Amino acid sequence: MDRRAELAEALAHVEARVAAACAAAGRARDEVRLLAVTKTFPASDAALLAELGMTDLAENKDQEAASKTREVAGLLSADRARALRWHMVGRLQRNKARSVARWADEVQSVDSERLATALATATRSALDVGDRERPLDVLVQVSLDADPGRGGCPVGDLPALAEIITQMGGLLHLRGLMAVAPLGVDPGRAFERLAVAAERLRADYPEADRLSAGMSGDLEQAVAHGSTCVRVGTALLGGRGLASF
């Protein structure tokens, strides 16, 4: 089986899982975005997924994404490339903000005031020189286990960080929350807690209605608890990532 056929088969399988999860939760399929996490896989795979109809791709390291996004654009028709939305889903260092602001449509891993400030400054610069055309959409990454090694804003600190983001002169658009289920914990219970935090955020910021939760192994539980975006890598692309990343 060639790579295009392999990806098409995997995509159909994942789509069926998401559709079934939505049906089980009594939700419409179009309420949940499928985000293909292409980290460690070549630009050719990302381009094939785009040609198969994927419009949302994600990376977790700027050093890989900055070049890959350009390469993918070169492999696609102009219309297809323009239709793509790129998401940053990994932990982000402030010194990478300038680069990320050039290629990302959305950053899902904002977890501190200092990072938000760096992204706002970088977005202003990118807008000024024409590297981007609109403000940067951001999600606040929530820590559900208080593990500093995994990143994320503690649940109790969410209101303060949300307010800071909305005071960045319109450079950042607060769109919602993102989280990863903690290791060794029932994903359903973790996502239930996340759903409560998301509901509280929406009460204060109605436009912050995106909830990014669920990956290859737990997307069903995430959809059951209100996820509007599942981030799928392994189930789509397999385990043959590039050793260089």
Secondary structure, DSSP 8 states (H G I E B T S, - for coil): --HHHHHHHHHHHHHHHHHHHHHHTT--GGGSEEEEE-TTS-HHHHHHHHHTT--EEEES-HHHHHHHHHHHHHHS-HHHHHH-EEEE-S---GGGHHHHHHH-SEEEEE-SHHHHHHHHHHHHHHHHHTS-SS-EEEEEEEESS--GGG--EEGGGHHHHHHHHHTSTTSEEEEEEE----TTS-HHHHHHHHHHHHHHHHHH-TT--EEE---TTTHHHHHHTT-SEEEESHHHH-S---TT-
